[in-house]
Amino acid sequence: MIESVPYSAVVERADFGDLLAVGRPSQLRLRPVTGYAEIASRRLRPTEVIAVWSKDIFEAPSHLPEMLVCEDGSASDWAAWITTYAAKIRPFTAYVRLLTRSEFEATASARKEPSLGHLTWPGVGTVMGEVLASSKISDVALESLPASSFMSTLSFAMFRAAALYPEFRDWNQLVESWDSVRRMTGQRSRPLDVGTVARVVAIIIDAAGSHNTYELSKSQETPLRSACREMLRTGGRPPSVFMAFQAFEVAEAQMHGPREQRVMAFVEFVRSVPAVSSQEEDLRAAMLGYLVSRIAPGSIQHAQLLEPIAAAAPTASMWYGFFAGLAADSRLDLSRSESGGLELPTSARRILRELHRREDFLSPPNCDISFSELVAIGRTRHNALDGIPTGTSGGAIVELAPGIYSTVNSSKSAPDEADFSRKDAEVVSEIRSALERLTVAVGALVEEKGGRRNGPQRPLFPSKRSKR
């Protein structure tokens, strides 16, 4: 949100060096302005930008502007020109935002306090579900993952846009920018198709009624969108669209007994659910995610049940996260179950912190580089991040749109965060196996000392066979 702009100046390319010079700009005609409306009403030539300062530049003569505003359609040209001309302070957009006129006008309507409203926990759960589906890690690993792992997902970027802007419209451009960043920076491909993730998140956001995402979900009304809307309206009860399937109705009826009974009901549903058309794949995945979420409502503890059917229902983990977050919302009836309120992994709070982070557009960006400058640099490099300094070792934050970020690995030698989690899971598995063997060995030792066992003492760890 922008309330007032103390100073601004129209800058020609010929005078751009004056912005970078140490000392008071001599060629620029600075003038105080009362607000963003004055900036938005100015018309510019392709060779002009409006430099915007939040402070009195005469009191801080070496202060760079917080923002450069150019005409729509000229951002890529300006990014390429600045990247070449101001190479000594590359990346330039780590210090100064470069916005088009339309983006500048959009920032004026951004929420001062970003919020997803009643999609808060369902959105957080969906982000976790995408990490599970994309990285193939265990739900236990979610506890220790850093925020950057979740900020790298497409669902995070889309929910951030919904939280920051009351009427975000550039959904297709946001998805394309996210996908382009991963390709330009050499990120590893993920099992989930970009369009599939975008469609699921679009359905969820649209079901809340706050944004129009039809361009991503491909149609104005689907059974799944109706189901999500009904659940949000009725307090999380199973929607009529799901209950129309007899196998689902039978399984859901058993989701009120002991936990073992719920697990068996889910397994039986997986066996009995009929084959569906490609148009109903999302609906089947949502039903699977819902039933798993009912085993321990409000938590993500049974993701392993979805692993055997991941190929047939790749988005089931995302729906699992969505329904788990829905149950974690204290206003919904599902939260009255034995989960006892919010039982999501502790990393859920880290995701929420980033989704709801305040954005002051008249302060330096919270990123290492913007999408437009990354594109400009990527035209001459195999990996656009090669040689670019970043705020964290092995990682970079890219601003896809004003206030909307995504994280990527910036080092060729740096593996994905999921790789660390996968290795951690393997280590934990090995430790558990060793402890089980140790428990058996100690038990045998106790029996022998108690006189209930004859023969030589059994070693704690079996010796290796000697080579012949």
VENHU-V756663 format. One record per residue. N is the residue number from 1. RES is the residue in one small letter. PSI is psi in radians with two decimals (999 if undefined). Layout:
N&RES&PSI ; N&RES&PSI
This chain:
1&m&2.39 ; 2&i&2.12 ; 3&e&-0.69 ; 4&s&2.65 ; 5&v&1.89 ; 6&p&-0.80 ; 7&y&2.61 ; 8&s&2.86 ; 9&a&2.49 ; 10&v&2.22 ; 11&v&2.17 ; 12&e&2.73 ; 13&r&-0.59 ; 14&a&-0.45 ; 15&d&0.14 ; 16&f&-0.56 ; 17&g&-0.44 ; 18&d&-0.47 ; 19&l&-0.55 ; 20&l&-0.23 ; 21&a&2.59 ; 22&v&2.25 ; 23&g&-3.14 ; 24&r&2.26 ; 25&p&2.22 ; 26&s&-0.45 ; 27&q&-0.13 ; 28&l&2.47 ; 29&r&1.55 ; 30&l&2.52 ; 31&r&2.51 ; 32&p&2.54 ; 33&v&2.78 ; 34&t&-0.30 ; 35&g&-3.10 ; 36&y&-0.42 ; 37&a&-0.63 ; 38&e&-0.67 ; 39&i&-0.80 ; 40&a&-0.44 ; 41&s&-0.22 ; 42&r&2.42 ; 43&r&2.39 ; 44&l&2.66 ; 45&r&2.85 ; 46&p&-0.39 ; 47&t&0.23 ; 48&e&2.58 ; 49&v&2.80 ; 50&i&2.08 ; 51&a&2.34 ; 52&v&2.25 ; 53&w&2.51 ; 54&s&-0.24 ; 55&k&2.91 ; 56&d&1.93 ; 57&i&-0.40 ; 58&f&-0.32 ; 59&e&-0.34 ; 60&a&1.30 ; 61&p&-0.35 ; 62&s&0.17 ; 63&h&2.16 ; 64&l&2.67 ; 65&p&2.64 ; 66&e&-0.36 ; 67&m&2.49 ; 68&l&2.23 ; 69&v&2.19 ; 70&c&2.96 ; 71&e&2.68 ; 72&d&2.40 ; 73&g&-0.12 ; 74&s&0.06 ; 75&a&-0.72 ; 76&s&-0.69 ; 77&d&-0.74 ; 78&w&-0.67 ; 79&a&-0.75 ; 80&a&-0.71 ; 81&w&-0.77 ; 82&i&-0.70 ; 83&t&-0.62 ; 84&t&-0.81 ; 85&y&-0.68 ; 86&a&0.79 ; 87&a&-0.45 ; 88&k&-0.36 ; 89&i&0.56 ; 90&r&2.39 ; 91&p&2.24 ; 92&f&-0.63 ; 93&t&0.03 ; 94&a&-0.26 ; 95&y&-0.51 ; 96&v&2.27 ; 97&r&2.42 ; 98&l&1.93 ; 99&l&2.58 ; 100&t&2.94 ; 101&r&-0.72 ; 102&s&-0.71 ; 103&e&-0.67 ; 104&f&-0.76 ; 105&e&-0.61 ; 106&a&-0.65 ; 107&t&-0.46 ; 108&a&-0.45 ; 109&s&0.04 ; 110&a&2.62 ; 111&r&2.38 ; 112&k&-0.62 ; 113&e&1.68 ; 114&p&2.46 ; 115&s&2.48 ; 116&l&-0.01 ; 117&g&-2.29 ; 118&h&0.03 ; 119&l&0.11 ; 120&t&-1.10 ; 121&w&-0.66 ; 122&p&-0.65 ; 123&g&-0.76 ; 124&v&-0.76 ; 125&g&-0.65 ; 126&t&-0.71 ; 127&v&-0.77 ; 128&m&-0.69 ; 129&g&-0.66 ; 130&e&-0.67 ; 131&v&-0.75 ; 132&l&-0.77 ; 133&a&-0.62 ; 134&s&-0.55 ; 135&s&-0.23 ; 136&k&0.81 ; 137&i&2.92 ; 138&s&2.76 ; 139&d&-0.41 ; 140&v&-0.61 ; 141&a&-0.34 ; 142&l&-0.50 ; 143&e&-0.63 ; 144&s&0.00 ; 145&l&2.44 ; 146&p&2.88 ; 147&a&-0.55 ; 148&s&-0.54 ; 149&s&-0.67 ; 150&f&-0.57 ; 151&m&-0.21 ; 152&s&-0.15 ; 153&t&2.71 ; 154&l&-0.66 ; 155&s&-0.62 ; 156&f&-0.81 ; 157&a&-0.71 ; 158&m&-0.73 ; 159&f&-0.57 ; 160&r&-0.72 ; 161&a&-0.73 ; 162&a&-0.57 ; 163&a&-0.62 ; 164&l&-0.65 ; 165&y&2.20 ; 166&p&-0.57 ; 167&e&1.17 ; 168&f&2.42 ; 169&r&-0.40 ; 170&d&0.95 ; 171&w&-0.80 ; 172&n&-0.76 ; 173&q&-0.67 ; 174&l&-0.79 ; 175&v&-0.75 ; 176&e&-0.66 ; 177&s&-0.76 ; 178&w&-0.79 ; 179&d&-0.70 ; 180&s&-0.71 ; 181&v&-0.77 ; 182&r&-0.66 ; 183&r&-0.72 ; 184&m&-0.45 ; 185&t&0.17 ; 186&g&0.61 ; 187&q&2.69 ; 188&r&2.51 ; 189&s&2.67 ; 190&r&2.62 ; 191&p&-0.62 ; 192&l&2.27 ; 193&d&2.46 ; 194&v&-0.78 ; 195&g&-0.60 ; 196&t&-0.81 ; 197&v&-0.79 ; 198&a&-0.68 ; 199&r&-0.76 ; 200&v&-0.85 ; 201&v&-0.65 ; 202&a&-0.71 ; 203&i&-0.76 ; 204&i&-0.82 ; 205&i&-0.74 ; 206&d&-0.58 ; 207&a&-0.49 ; 208&a&-0.29 ; 209&g&0.14 ; 210&s&-0.32 ; 211&h&2.66 ; 212&n&1.90 ; 213&t&0.42 ; 214&y&-0.53 ; 215&e&-0.40 ; 216&l&-0.63 ; 217&s&-0.03 ; 218&k&-0.20 ; 219&s&2.79 ; 220&q&-0.43 ; 221&e&2.29 ; 222&t&2.77 ; 223&p&-0.63 ; 224&l&-0.69 ; 225&r&-0.71 ; 226&s&-0.67 ; 227&a&-0.79 ; 228&c&-0.74 ; 229&r&-0.70 ; 230&e&-0.70 ; 231&m&-0.70 ; 232&l&-0.55 ; 233&r&-0.62 ; 234&t&0.02 ; 235&g&0.46 ; 236&g&0.12 ; 237&r&2.63 ; 238&p&2.26 ; 239&p&2.76 ; 240&s&-0.50 ; 241&v&-0.71 ; 242&f&-0.77 ; 243&m&-0.22 ; 244&a&-0.33 ; 245&f&2.11 ; 246&q&-0.72 ; 247&a&-0.65 ; 248&f&-0.75 ; 249&e&-0.71 ; 250&v&-0.78 ; 251&a&-0.72 ; 252&e&-0.57 ; 253&a&-0.41 ; 254&q&0.06 ; 255&m&0.49 ; 256&h&0.06 ; 257&g&-2.75 ; 258&p&2.74 ; 259&r&-0.65 ; 260&e&-0.65 ; 261&q&-0.64 ; 262&r&-0.73 ; 263&v&-0.78 ; 264&m&-0.62 ; 265&a&-0.69 ; 266&f&-0.78 ; 267&v&-0.73 ; 268&e&-0.63 ; 269&f&-0.74 ; 270&v&-0.66 ; 271&r&-0.59 ; 272&s&-0.27 ; 273&v&2.26 ; 274&p&2.84 ; 275&a&2.51 ; 276&v&2.84 ; 277&s&2.93 ; 278&s&-0.51 ; 279&q&-0.36 ; 280&e&0.13 ; 281&e&-0.74 ; 282&d&-0.65 ; 283&l&-0.74 ; 284&r&-0.77 ; 285&a&-0.68 ; 286&a&-0.69 ; 287&m&-0.71 ; 288&l&-0.80 ; 289&g&-0.67 ; 290&y&-0.81 ; 291&l&-0.69 ; 292&v&-0.66 ; 293&s&-0.36 ; 294&r&-0.15 ; 295&i&-0.74 ; 296&a&1.39 ; 297&p&2.42 ; 298&g&0.06 ; 299&s&2.90 ; 300&i&1.55 ; 301&q&-0.07 ; 302&h&0.62 ; 303&a&-0.43 ; 304&q&-0.39 ; 305&l&-0.37 ; 306&l&-0.21 ; 307&e&-0.75 ; 308&p&-0.36 ; 309&i&0.31 ; 310&a&-0.63 ; 311&a&-0.66 ; 312&a&-0.48 ; 313&a&1.27 ; 314&p&-0.43 ; 315&t&0.08 ; 316&a&-0.63 ; 317&s&-0.63 ; 318&m&-0.74 ; 319&w&-0.60 ; 320&y&-0.84 ; 321&g&-0.70 ; 322&f&-0.86 ; 323&f&-0.54 ; 324&a&-0.73 ; 325&g&-0.60 ; 326&l&-0.70 ; 327&a&-0.43 ; 328&a&-0.24 ; 329&d&2.09 ; 330&s&-0.26 ; 331&r&-0.15 ; 332&l&2.65 ; 333&d&-0.55 ; 334&l&-0.40 ; 335&s&-0.12 ; 336&r&0.04 ; 337&s&-3.04 ; 338&e&-0.09 ; 339&s&-0.45 ; 340&g&0.63 ; 341&g&-2.56 ; 342&l&1.98 ; 343&e&0.28 ; 344&l&2.78 ; 345&p&2.69 ; 346&t&-0.42 ; 347&s&-0.24 ; 348&a&-0.65 ; 349&r&-0.60 ; 350&r&-0.68 ; 351&i&-0.80 ; 352&l&-0.70 ; 353&r&-0.73 ; 354&e&-0.63 ; 355&l&-0.63 ; 356&h&0.25 ; 357&r&2.32 ; 358&r&2.55 ; 359&e&1.98 ; 360&d&1.85 ; 361&f&-0.19 ; 362&l&0.58 ; 363&s&2.83 ; 364&p&2.55 ; 365&p&2.65 ; 366&n&0.81 ; 367&c&2.97 ; 368&d&-0.46 ; 369&i&2.66 ; 370&s&2.86 ; 371&f&-0.76 ; 372&s&-0.72 ; 373&e&-0.60 ; 374&l&-0.71 ; 375&v&-0.75 ; 376&a&-0.75 ; 377&i&-0.62 ; 378&g&-0.29 ; 379&r&-0.35 ; 380&t&0.11 ; 381&r&2.60 ; 382&h&-0.75 ; 383&n&2.05 ; 384&a&-0.35 ; 385&l&-0.05 ; 386&d&2.17 ; 387&g&0.02 ; 388&i&2.12 ; 389&p&2.44 ; 390&t&2.90 ; 391&g&-0.37 ; 392&t&2.61 ; 393&s&2.18 ; 394&g&0.04 ; 395&g&2.79 ; 396&a&2.58 ; 397&i&2.13 ; 398&v&2.27 ; 399&e&1.92 ; 400&l&-0.66 ; 401&a&2.85 ; 402&p&1.99 ; 403&g&0.03 ; 404&i&2.10 ; 405&y&2.84 ; 406&s&2.51 ; 407&t&2.57 ; 408&v&2.82 ; 409&n&2.29 ; 410&s&-0.14 ; 411&s&2.37 ; 412&k&-0.55 ; 413&s&-0.14 ; 414&a&2.02 ; 415&p&2.87 ; 416&d&2.68 ; 417&e&-0.55 ; 418&a&-0.55 ; 419&d&-0.74 ; 420&f&-0.76 ; 421&s&-0.66 ; 422&r&-0.74 ; 423&k&-0.70 ; 424&d&-0.75 ; 425&a&-0.68 ; 426&e&-0.71 ; 427&v&-0.78 ; 428&v&-0.70 ; 429&s&-0.73 ; 430&e&-0.69 ; 431&i&-0.73 ; 432&r&-0.75 ; 433&s&-0.73 ; 434&a&-0.70 ; 435&l&-0.66 ; 436&e&-0.76 ; 437&r&-0.67 ; 438&l&-0.68 ; 439&t&-0.75 ; 440&v&-0.75 ; 441&a&-0.74 ; 442&v&-0.71 ; 443&g&-0.72 ; 444&a&-0.66 ; 445&l&-0.71 ; 446&v&-0.72 ; 447&e&-0.71 ; 448&e&-0.76 ; 449&k&-0.46 ; 450&g&0.01 ; 451&g&0.19 ; 452&r&0.18 ; 453&r&2.33 ; 454&n&2.83 ; 455&g&3.07 ; 456&p&2.75 ; 457&q&2.35 ; 458&r&2.25 ; 459&p&2.67 ; 460&l&-0.71 ; 461&f&2.29 ; 462&p&2.37 ; 463&s&2.65 ; 464&k&2.53 ; 465&r&2.43 ; 466&s&2.54 ; 467&k&2.42 ; 468&r&999
